[in-house]
Amino acid sequence: MNKAKVFGRIAGLSTVLATLILVVFFVLTMTRPSVQARAAADGESATTGCTLATIKGNYGSLGIGLSPVFSHTGIFTPNGAGQWVYNYTQNMGGVISSGTESGTYTLSSSCAATFTITSFDGGNLTYAGVVVTTGAEIDLMTTIPSQIQSWVVKKIN
């Protein structure tokens, strides 16, 4: 069998696998409540659900996307004051790499979040999300029309 046919089959199977993972990911995240009521924590008033300090510490992250096809995992660390760092390993189209990104975040009292990465070319990448289960999880998606990406970020410590 020639190399082009083998590569074509591998690429096709990779696309099918990535699509299957994305479908399972969405089914699993849609079968549970997305926001839960909770008592105010230290530093929060009884009228707010979230503040910047609601998310602080180390979170494990799993992200997948279809445009481009990729998956990544790593440690996401918000500082509780609007800054974050992400150390990751990713597979983008069969190419494995590691890196570090950083940026800023905002968090409304309703627990809606916005995360921004300042990229190497000076542009910004923005993600919308929601903080759930008293800050134990963050669910994110890209707001870039040409990309389809979702992340689930869960508290480690």
N, C-alpha and C positions, 0 to 999 in steps of 0.2 A: 504494500500500500504506500503511495507516495506521501511525502511529508505535508504537502498542502491539504490533502484530504484528512490526515490525522489532526492537523492543527485546526481545521474547520470543524471537525467533530468535537474536539476539546472545547473550542470557543462556544459552540452551540450548547454543549452540556453545561458549561459555566454559566451561560445566560439563563438556562432553564433552572439551574440550582439557585442562582441569585433571586430569580423571580419567586421560586417556591419559598425560600427563606423569607422574603419580603411579605408574602401572603400569610405565612404562619405568624410572623411578627405582628402584623396588623390584627389578625384574628385574636391572638393572645392578649394584645393590649386593649382591644375593644370589648373584651368580655368581663372587665372589672371596672369598678367606679373610677372616674378620673380625678375627682376632687372630693376630699372628705372634710367634714367639719371637725374642728379641734379647738381645744382650749388655748388661750394665749400663752406663749412661752416667755421666759425672761426677756426683757427688752421690747416686748410687743404689747400694744394696748389691746383691750378686749374687742375693739372695733376693727382691728386689722387681722387678716389671715396670714399674711407674709410680709416680711421685711427683707432687706438684703442679707441680714444675718441668719435668715431661715436656712439658707444653704451655705454650709461652711465645712471644710474638711475634704476627705478623700472619697471619691465616688468611682465605682467601676462602670465603664462605658462599653456599649456594644452598638455599633452603627452599621447600617447597610444602605446602599443606594443603587439605583438603576441607571442614572444618567450623570456621570459615568457609572459603570458596574464596579462596585467596590464593597469591601467590608473592612471594619476596623474595630479595634478594642484597645483600651488603655485606662489610665488613671486621670480622672477629671478632678481638679481641685479649685473650687471657688473659695475666696478668702473671707466671705461674709461682709465685704465692703465694696462689692461691685467689680472686682478683678478676678480672673481665673487663669489657670494654666492647664494644658492638656498634653500628657506624654502618651504616645500611641504607637501601635504597629498596625499597618494596613496592607491589604491586598487590593491593588487597583489594576484590574485587567490582567492579573497573573504576575504582576510585579510587586514584590514584598519590600516594604520600606518602613522606617521608623522616624519619628520626629517629635517636635514640641511646638505647640501653638499657644498663643495667649490672647487675651482680649478683655472685654468688659461685659457686664450684664446689668440689666435693670429687672426689678421684680415689683409688681404692683401688689396692693393689699389683697387683691382677689387671687393672687398666686400666679398670674400670667407673667411670663418671663420673655425677655429678649436678650439674646447673646450675640455679640459682634466680634468678629475676627478682623484685624487689620492685616491684609495679605501683603506679600512681598512686593507687589506692584503698586501698593498704595490704595487699592480699592478695599471696600469692606464686604465681608460675607456675613449675612444676618440669618439668625435662626429664631423661630418663635417656639415657645414651649409653655408648659405648665408644671408647677411644682405640686406634687401629690404626696399623700401619706405623711404629713407633717415634716416635709423636707427630706424624707427618706428616698424619694425618687423624683427624677426630672424627665419628662417626655418632650422630645424636641423634633422639629422638622425644619428643613431649609425654607427660606422665603424667596429663593432665587428661582424665577419661573422656568429656567432651562434645566434645573436639576431636581431629582427626586431622591431625597435623603431623609432617613429617620434614625433617631438615636433613642436608646433607653439608658438612663444613667441612674445607678442605684448606690445608696450610701454604703460605704465600707466601714468607716469609723468617724 
